[in-house]
Amino acid sequence: MHVMASVPEEFFAQFTEPFGLGPVVEVDTSAPVDAADVAARVRRALAEARLS
């Protein structure tokens, strides 16, 4: 049994917003994901955040 299977659903309500630790890169997972594209977007977002 995985520990997350025993956590009440209400617990996850506190995680509905980004943590604010850095840029958010949204990824549509309703179709196959191009991992190289996501990695490039993450690198670009981090580089832009460093320039701010």
BELNORCOR-V611845 format. One record per backbone hydrogen bond with DSSP energy under -0.5 kcal/mol. CO is the residue of the C=O (numbers start at 0). NH is the residue of the N-H. E is the energy in kcal/mol with one decimal. If there is no record, write none. Layout:
# BELNORCOR-V611845
CO_NH_E / CO_NH_E
This chain:
# BELNORCOR-V611845
1_4_-1.5 / 2_5_-1.5 / 3_6_-0.9 / 7_10_-1.5 / 8_11_-1.2 / 9_12_-1.5 / 10_13_-1.0 / 11_14_-1.9 / 12_15_-1.0 / 22_24_-0.5 / 23_25_-0.6 / 26_28_-0.8 / 32_34_-1.1 / 33_37_-2.2 / 34_38_-2.7 / 35_39_-2.2 / 36_40_-2.4 / 37_41_-2.5 / 38_42_-2.6 / 39_43_-2.5 / 40_44_-2.5 / 41_45_-2.5 / 42_46_-2.4 / 43_47_-2.6 / 44_48_-2.1 / 45_49_-1.9 / 46_50_-1.3 / 47_51_-0.8 / 48_51_-0.5
